Amino acid sequence: MDDFGVVTSPDSLRIERFFPGPIERVWSYLTDSDKRATWLAAGRMDLHVGGHVEHIFNNSQLTGHTDPAPPKYAQHEGESRMHGRITACEPPHLLSYTWGGTTQEASEVSFELATQGDGVLMVVTHRRLLKRDGMVSVAGGWHAHLGVLADRLANRPPASFWPAFARVEAEYEKRIPPC
């Protein structure tokens, strides 16, 4: 399986990852604030359609490394917050919510989980990405965050977030075609 996500439509990106199971463990890393904070962001999540989602990011502290954010992301070096609304919730197989707002104009991310042998296939689809620059940034962000999750689930120390993000974002810049 290619590690890099693919553009599935002009406004959508899809990334697949295989993680050690069971599925309930992977689900808990999506929905439990303390566990989610170890790879993405802390924050309240009301697990029902229409429920509130809060993400409290602190990417500079995520992996225990102190590398600075790339200059274009300097404003995200400390804590930043994002809110959304749950659009689908079918534990432990599907979680979708708006990203970056609660209106129809916000993008939407979906996590689909399926048991495969002793592991879990996670498919992350991020939709309604209206600008190429945003898609490149989102692709790099998901790729780097999912790398941290893979390390956490395998009980490995994760690499520093910001250098990993910068590396994969540069690759997505090459892979995602201009609009």
Secondary structure, DSSP 8 states (H G I E B T S, - for coil): --SS-EEEETTEEEEEEEEES-HHHHHHHHH-HHHHTTTT-B--B--STT-EEEEEE-TTTSSS------GGGGGGSS-EEEEEEEEEEETTTEEEEEES-SSTTSEEEEEEEEEETTEEEEEEEEE---SHHHHHHHHHHHHHHHHHHHHHHTT-----HHHHHHHHHHHHHHHS---
